C-alpha cells in the first residue's frame, strides 16, 4: 500500500444508540461505513441532530458503538486505551467553556499530555512544539491571556494550535468555523486544509455547505443517523440532496470547478406537521 493510499480511519458498519434516560439527542447512527485515507480532508454535513457529533465521538472513543467496528491507524479501536487513541487522534471541539481558567500557553500545552510519562514535561521537545504551534497559528502574543478573554477568532486559532501540537495522524474538528466572521472562517478551514496536505487525516463537521464544498476532498451527508451520500463534493452536493436532507430549495452553481450553494426557501412543512413530505425516491433519504 502506498503512502497516499494509507488508511488511517476505517469505520465498518457501526451503529450507536443513546440510552433512553441519558439521551440528549433522539437520533442514532445506523450502519455507518467509511474509509478515510492519509492526507484527506473529509467534511460531514447534515441537519442539527443528525448524528455528526456522535459519529466523531465514536471515532475518538468517547462513545462506543453497539455494532460494527472502527480501526484507527490499522488497529481495532476497541483494543486501544484512551491514551493510545489520544496519541493518534486530536480533537478540536466547537468551543471551550468560558470558565476554563488556563492561559493560552497552558491550554496549548495540554496537547502534549498524552506523551508525558513523568509528573512534569519531559523536556525541551514539548516546550519547543508548543512554541512552534503557537507561532504557526499566530497566538504567541496571546500566550499569557486567559481563554475567557479571547475573541471567537482567537479561540479558534488556539484550539487549532492545541490540536496541531499533538502531531496527530487524525484530527477531528467539530464546527471549527462556528461563530466566526467570514475572514476567520476561511482562515480556519485553510489551516485544516494545510494540515491535511501535511499528511493528517482531517474529519470536520460543519453547517456551512459552501466551506465544505470549497475545502473538502470527500463529503459525507448524514440524515437521521445514516449516510445519505458519500463522495467528492462535485458528486454529492446538489439541489436534490439539499432539498431531501435540509428541506430547503437551493441553487447550486458550478463555476471553474468550484461549487456555490445559494439557499432559496424552505421546501417542506415546518417541524410538527403530521406528514413528512420529504421525497424518498432514489434512496435519497433513508428510513
Beta strands, then each sheet from edge to edge (+ up, - down):
strand 1: 7-16
strand 2: 29-37
strand 3: 41-45
strand 4: 67-72
strand 5: 75-76
strand 6: 89-92
strand 7: 170-174
strand 8: 201-205
strand 9: 218-223
strand 10: 226-231
strand 11: 248-255
strand 12: 258-266
sheet 1: 2+ 1- 4+ 5-
sheet 2: 6+ 7+ 8+ 3+ 9+ 10-
sheet 3: 11+ 12-
end
